[in-house]
Amino acid sequence: MKATRIVDLALVALVFLAVGWAVAWAVYGRLPSVPTLVGLPLVVLAVAEALAGLFIRRRVAEGEVGAGLHDLSPLTIARAVVLAKASAIVGAVFAGGWAGFLIYLVPQQDRLAAARSDLSGTIFGLAAGLLLVAAALWLEHTCTVPPESRADGGDRHDE
């Protein structure tokens, strides 16, 4: 499995930036107000993934990965990688969507009171999406096998 590329996440975010702006432009007046803590679930997930990354990093560094009774299962690490990859994409989707919404709202804030009141939630949503991307990339990074412990005897480049 290859590492998640920042460029791929940026492209996802860019697509959803356009979607967020288009949705705001088309139906902003009919949408409910944006709660200030709209991104809180993303923040909770980001914190959980960052803590999991610290846990996995410590276990890998101490050589406590394997099939032993008190070892961290390699399958658990593989599941963490899958979670991290999915979370990075979800974070990019939300960050892009909220960024598009923000691009629509900023020019509208002088003439719409609703746009002014929705700014804080939109900014928090954008920050939460970016935080989730960062935590997911960190978790994915902690799940990589150190070069000296690979079965092939060291670091190899893709051929």
DOTILO-508398 format. One record per residue (C-alpha): x, y, z; residue in three letters. Coordinates in nm, 2 decimals, always signed. Each point is the difference from the previous one (the first is absolute). Layout:
<east = X north = Y up = Z r = ALA>
...
END
This chain:
<east = +0.00 north = +0.00 up = +0.00 r = MET>
<east = +0.14 north = +0.34 up = -0.10 r = LYS>
<east = +0.00 north = +0.31 up = +0.22 r = ALA>
<east = -0.28 north = +0.25 up = -0.05 r = THR>
<east = +0.12 north = +0.28 up = -0.22 r = ARG>
<east = -0.06 north = +0.36 up = +0.10 r = ILE>
<east = -0.06 north = +0.08 up = -0.37 r = VAL>
<east = -0.29 north = -0.24 up = -0.01 r = ASP>
<east = -0.15 north = +0.15 up = +0.32 r = LEU>
<east = +0.04 north = +0.35 up = -0.14 r = ALA>
<east = -0.19 north = -0.11 up = -0.32 r = LEU>
<east = -0.28 north = -0.14 up = +0.21 r = VAL>
<east = -0.02 north = +0.32 up = +0.20 r = ALA>
<east = +0.01 north = +0.21 up = -0.31 r = LEU>
<east = -0.30 north = -0.19 up = -0.15 r = VAL>
<east = -0.20 north = +0.03 up = +0.32 r = PHE>
<east = +0.10 north = +0.37 up = +0.02 r = LEU>
<east = -0.18 north = +0.05 up = -0.33 r = ALA>
<east = -0.30 north = -0.21 up = +0.13 r = VAL>
<east = -0.02 north = +0.19 up = +0.32 r = GLY>
<east = +0.01 north = +0.34 up = -0.18 r = TRP>
<east = -0.26 north = -0.12 up = -0.25 r = ALA>
<east = -0.24 north = -0.13 up = +0.27 r = VAL>
<east = +0.04 north = +0.33 up = +0.20 r = ALA>
<east = -0.06 north = +0.20 up = -0.32 r = TRP>
<east = -0.31 north = -0.20 up = -0.10 r = ALA>
<east = -0.18 north = -0.05 up = +0.33 r = VAL>
<east = +0.16 north = +0.21 up = +0.28 r = TYR>
<east = -0.32 north = +0.18 up = +0.08 r = GLY>
<east = -0.19 north = -0.33 up = +0.06 r = ARG>
<east = +0.27 north = -0.17 up = +0.21 r = LEU>
<east = -0.02 north = +0.00 up = +0.38 r = PRO>
<east = +0.26 north = +0.20 up = +0.19 r = SER>
<east = +0.34 north = -0.16 up = +0.05 r = VAL>
<east = +0.06 north = -0.11 up = +0.36 r = PRO>
<east = +0.32 north = +0.14 up = +0.15 r = THR>
<east = +0.12 north = -0.35 up = +0.10 r = LEU>
<east = -0.10 north = -0.17 up = -0.33 r = VAL>
<east = +0.35 north = -0.15 up = -0.03 r = GLY>
<east = +0.01 north = -0.15 up = +0.35 r = LEU>
<east = -0.04 north = -0.36 up = -0.12 r = PRO>
<east = +0.29 north = +0.04 up = -0.23 r = LEU>
<east = +0.21 north = +0.14 up = +0.29 r = VAL>
<east = -0.09 north = -0.30 up = +0.22 r = VAL>
<east = +0.10 north = -0.24 up = -0.27 r = LEU>
<east = +0.32 north = +0.19 up = -0.06 r = ALA>
<east = +0.09 north = -0.01 up = +0.37 r = VAL>
<east = -0.08 north = -0.38 up = +0.01 r = ALA>
<east = +0.22 north = -0.06 up = -0.31 r = GLU>
<east = +0.29 north = +0.21 up = +0.14 r = ALA>
<east = -0.01 north = -0.20 up = +0.33 r = LEU>
<east = -0.02 north = -0.33 up = -0.20 r = ALA>
<east = +0.31 north = +0.12 up = -0.19 r = GLY>
<east = +0.19 north = +0.07 up = +0.32 r = LEU>
<east = -0.10 north = -0.34 up = +0.14 r = PHE>
<east = +0.10 north = -0.19 up = -0.32 r = ILE>
<east = +0.33 north = +0.20 up = -0.03 r = ARG>
<east = +0.09 north = -0.09 up = +0.36 r = ARG>
<east = -0.08 north = -0.37 up = -0.05 r = ARG>
<east = +0.19 north = -0.02 up = -0.33 r = VAL>
<east = +0.30 north = +0.18 up = +0.15 r = ALA>
<east = +0.01 north = -0.24 up = +0.30 r = GLU>
<east = -0.03 north = -0.30 up = -0.24 r = GLY>
<east = -0.34 north = -0.11 up = +0.14 r = GLU>
<east = -0.15 north = -0.09 up = -0.33 r = VAL>
<east = -0.07 north = -0.36 up = -0.08 r = GLY>
<east = -0.21 north = -0.30 up = +0.09 r = ALA>
<east = +0.09 north = -0.02 up = +0.37 r = GLY>
<east = -0.25 north = +0.03 up = +0.28 r = LEU>
<east = +0.09 north = +0.36 up = +0.08 r = HIS>
<east = +0.11 north = +0.11 up = -0.35 r = ASP>
<east = -0.19 north = +0.24 up = -0.22 r = LEU>
<east = -0.14 north = -0.20 up = -0.29 r = SER>
<east = +0.12 north = +0.08 up = -0.35 r = PRO>
<east = -0.37 north = -0.02 up = -0.11 r = LEU>
<east = -0.08 north = +0.28 up = +0.25 r = THR>
<east = +0.27 north = +0.21 up = -0.16 r = ILE>
<east = -0.14 north = -0.08 up = -0.35 r = ALA>
<east = -0.35 north = +0.10 up = +0.11 r = ARG>
<east = +0.14 north = +0.33 up = +0.14 r = ALA>
<east = +0.16 north = +0.07 up = -0.34 r = VAL>
<east = -0.34 north = -0.06 up = -0.17 r = VAL>
<east = -0.16 north = +0.24 up = +0.25 r = LEU>
<east = +0.27 north = +0.26 up = -0.06 r = ALA>
<east = -0.04 north = -0.01 up = -0.37 r = LYS>
<east = -0.38 north = +0.03 up = +0.01 r = ALA>
<east = +0.02 north = +0.28 up = +0.26 r = SER>
<east = +0.25 north = +0.19 up = -0.21 r = ALA>
<east = -0.24 north = +0.00 up = -0.29 r = ILE>
<east = -0.30 north = +0.09 up = +0.23 r = VAL>
<east = +0.20 north = +0.29 up = +0.15 r = GLY>
<east = +0.09 north = +0.12 up = -0.35 r = ALA>
<east = -0.36 north = -0.02 up = -0.11 r = VAL>
<east = -0.12 north = +0.20 up = +0.30 r = PHE>
<east = +0.29 north = +0.25 up = -0.01 r = ALA>
<east = -0.07 north = +0.07 up = -0.37 r = GLY>
<east = -0.37 north = +0.03 up = +0.05 r = GLY>
<east = +0.03 north = +0.24 up = +0.29 r = TRP>
<east = +0.26 north = +0.20 up = -0.19 r = ALA>
<east = -0.24 north = +0.04 up = -0.29 r = GLY>
<east = -0.27 north = +0.10 up = +0.23 r = PHE>
<east = +0.24 north = +0.25 up = +0.16 r = LEU>
<east = +0.09 north = +0.15 up = -0.33 r = ILE>
<east = -0.37 north = +0.06 up = -0.07 r = TYR>
<east = -0.06 north = +0.14 up = +0.35 r = LEU>
<east = +0.28 north = +0.25 up = +0.03 r = VAL>
<east = -0.12 north = +0.24 up = -0.27 r = PRO>
<east = -0.36 north = -0.04 up = +0.13 r = GLN>
<east = +0.07 north = +0.09 up = +0.36 r = GLN>
<east = -0.05 north = +0.38 up = -0.06 r = ASP>
<east = -0.35 north = -0.04 up = -0.14 r = ARG>
<east = -0.13 north = -0.32 up = +0.18 r = LEU>
<east = -0.01 north = -0.03 up = +0.38 r = ALA>
<east = -0.04 north = -0.38 up = -0.04 r = ALA>
<east = +0.33 north = -0.01 up = -0.19 r = ALA>
<east = +0.18 north = +0.18 up = +0.29 r = ARG>
<east = -0.15 north = -0.24 up = +0.25 r = SER>
<east = +0.09 north = -0.31 up = -0.21 r = ASP>
<east = +0.37 north = +0.10 up = -0.03 r = LEU>
<east = +0.11 north = -0.14 up = +0.34 r = SER>
<east = -0.15 north = -0.34 up = -0.07 r = GLY>
<east = +0.13 north = -0.01 up = -0.35 r = THR>
<east = +0.35 north = +0.09 up = +0.11 r = ILE>
<east = -0.01 north = -0.26 up = +0.28 r = PHE>
<east = -0.12 north = -0.26 up = -0.25 r = GLY>
<east = +0.28 north = +0.08 up = -0.24 r = LEU>
<east = +0.26 north = -0.02 up = +0.29 r = ALA>
<east = -0.15 north = -0.33 up = +0.12 r = ALA>
<east = +0.03 north = -0.15 up = -0.35 r = GLY>
<east = +0.36 north = +0.10 up = -0.02 r = LEU>
<east = +0.07 north = -0.13 up = +0.35 r = LEU>
<east = -0.15 north = -0.34 up = -0.10 r = LEU>
<east = +0.22 north = -0.01 up = -0.31 r = VAL>
<east = +0.31 north = +0.07 up = +0.21 r = ALA>
<east = -0.09 north = -0.26 up = +0.26 r = ALA>
<east = -0.08 north = -0.26 up = -0.26 r = ALA>
<east = +0.33 north = +0.06 up = -0.18 r = LEU>
<east = +0.18 north = -0.03 up = +0.34 r = TRP>
<east = -0.18 north = -0.32 up = +0.08 r = LEU>
<east = +0.08 north = -0.15 up = -0.34 r = GLU>
<east = +0.37 north = +0.11 up = +0.05 r = HIS>
<east = +0.02 north = -0.18 up = +0.33 r = THR>
<east = -0.12 north = -0.32 up = -0.15 r = CYS>
<east = +0.29 north = -0.03 up = -0.25 r = THR>
<east = +0.24 north = -0.28 up = +0.05 r = VAL>
<east = +0.35 north = +0.12 up = +0.09 r = PRO>
<east = +0.25 north = -0.08 up = -0.27 r = PRO>
<east = +0.22 north = -0.21 up = +0.22 r = GLU>
<east = -0.29 north = -0.24 up = +0.09 r = SER>
<east = -0.12 north = -0.07 up = -0.35 r = ARG>
<east = +0.01 north = -0.37 up = -0.11 r = ALA>
<east = +0.21 north = +0.08 up = -0.30 r = ASP>
<east = +0.29 north = +0.13 up = +0.21 r = GLY>
<east = -0.02 north = +0.37 up = -0.04 r = GLY>
<east = -0.14 north = +0.30 up = -0.19 r = ASP>
<east = -0.08 north = -0.06 up = -0.36 r = ARG>
<east = -0.11 north = +0.23 up = -0.27 r = HIS>
<east = -0.29 north = -0.08 up = -0.22 r = ASP>
<east = +0.12 north = -0.17 up = -0.32 r = GLU>
END
